[in-house]
Amino acid sequence: MVNTVTDTPTGVLICPVCQKTRVFSFGAKGKISSHCAKCGRTIMWDFDKHNAYPISNCPSNKLTHAN
């Protein structure tokens, strides 16, 4: 569990489209995609490389799930 008051972020990622939304990393690893709260675009957040980039929306029937 992360205590956002006492823990220091290991990285801050900014939306590459609108430059408004910030995602704070507290030692996270890997990638996650989510919609930007400001511009609505789907963004791939890469916590390993501390980078973010826009991606096209993927239809849900094309998704594969890890077991």
C-alpha positions as CSV (number, residue, x, y, z in Angstrom):
1,M,0.0,0.0,0.0
2,V,1.2,3.5,-0.9
3,N,1.1,6.4,1.6
4,T,0.9,9.4,-0.7
5,V,1.7,11.7,2.2
6,T,5.0,10.2,3.2
7,D,6.2,8.2,0.1
8,T,8.1,9.9,-2.6
9,P,7.0,9.3,-6.2
10,T,9.6,7.5,-8.3
11,G,8.3,9.1,-11.5
12,V,5.8,11.5,-12.9
13,L,4.3,10.8,-16.4
14,I,2.4,13.5,-18.3
15,C,-0.2,13.0,-21.0
16,P,1.6,13.4,-24.3
17,V,-1.6,14.8,-26.0
18,C,-2.9,17.5,-23.7
19,Q,0.1,17.9,-21.3
20,K,-2.5,18.2,-18.4
21,T,-2.9,14.8,-16.8
22,R,-0.1,13.5,-14.5
23,V,0.3,10.0,-13.4
24,F,2.5,9.5,-10.3
25,S,4.5,6.3,-10.1
26,F,5.5,4.9,-6.7
27,G,7.7,2.1,-7.8
28,A,5.3,0.7,-10.4
29,K,6.6,-1.6,-13.1
30,G,5.2,-2.5,-16.5
31,K,2.6,-0.8,-18.7
32,I,-1.0,0.2,-18.4
33,S,-3.5,1.9,-20.7
34,S,-6.2,4.3,-19.6
35,H,-8.1,7.2,-20.8
36,C,-6.8,10.7,-20.0
37,A,-9.2,12.5,-17.6
38,K,-8.8,15.8,-19.5
39,C,-8.6,15.0,-23.2
40,G,-10.2,11.5,-23.2
41,R,-7.5,9.9,-25.4
42,T,-6.3,6.4,-24.6
43,I,-2.8,6.6,-23.3
44,M,-0.2,3.8,-22.8
45,W,1.7,4.6,-19.6
46,D,5.1,2.9,-19.5
47,F,6.4,2.8,-15.9
48,D,9.6,1.1,-16.7
49,K,10.8,3.8,-19.2
50,H,8.9,6.6,-17.6
51,N,7.2,7.4,-20.8
52,A,3.6,7.8,-22.1
53,Y,2.2,7.7,-25.6
54,P,-1.2,7.8,-27.2
55,I,-2.6,4.6,-28.7
56,S,-5.7,3.9,-30.8
57,N,-8.7,2.3,-29.1
58,C,-8.7,-1.4,-29.3
59,P,-12.0,-3.2,-29.8
60,S,-12.8,-5.4,-26.8
61,N,-13.3,-8.5,-28.9
62,K,-9.6,-8.2,-30.0
63,L,-8.2,-8.2,-26.5
64,T,-6.3,-11.2,-25.1
65,H,-6.1,-11.8,-21.4
66,A,-3.1,-13.2,-19.5
67,N,-3.8,-16.3,-17.4
